[in-house]
Amino acid sequence: MRQNPIQSLRVPLSDSFEEDMKRIREEREKLVQEISEKCITASDFTKICQDNVLSVKKKEDNKNNCQKE
């Protein structure tokens, strides 16, 4: 047994607790939205890289075709 057991206290919530939680939730959602607009997902990044590789290959193919003519 512990010599000093942990005491628990019950404190009543403030009247504005629900309003505060709602405000905090809305602020968090707004920040998450702002961050997600500035970031890309891994799949988006992969798609962009693949598109760039295909674009470079296409340019090289066009350049090679023009030189042959």
Secondary structure, 3 states (H helix, E strand, C coil): CCCCCCCCCCCCCCCCHHHHHHHHHHHHHHHHHHHHHHCCCHHHHHHHHHHHHHHHHHHHHHHHHHHHC
